[in-house]
Amino acid sequence: MSADESATAPRAHIWYVDDDDAIVFLVRRRLQRMGFAVVGHTNAREALAALQDPAVVVDLVVTDQNMPAMSGLDFAAAVKALRPTLRVALSSGVVDDTLRQRARAVGVDALIDKGVEVETLFDTIAQLATAGPSVSGGPG
């Protein structure tokens, strides 16, 4: 890789899944400014279908817990079944012991409390996305 390529290469590939268009737009924009390649999805089922393509490169999936049609926990479990090494973070406005236990049981790598300051949210995502080898998919 040349110096020019490394200067423009994304830090990591992140998928952000939330049923709220505005949240997806804002999070995607902020993470892109932080140097990440970001794909935003507002439909968990469509995101899961897209992940079935082995050419899709993803380092981290961040999903909201409360979504219509498929909860974040159900989505995370399906992602882990499809790509066991892919890091998955679950974001929720209500993080309690029950959610922690259920998240751990389906293989969620991190639970993000939406009640924290926004900088903490983005710092956590950045740490997860750049935590070492976990690239899932892509040519190879």
Disulfide bonds with the S-S distance in Angstrom:
none
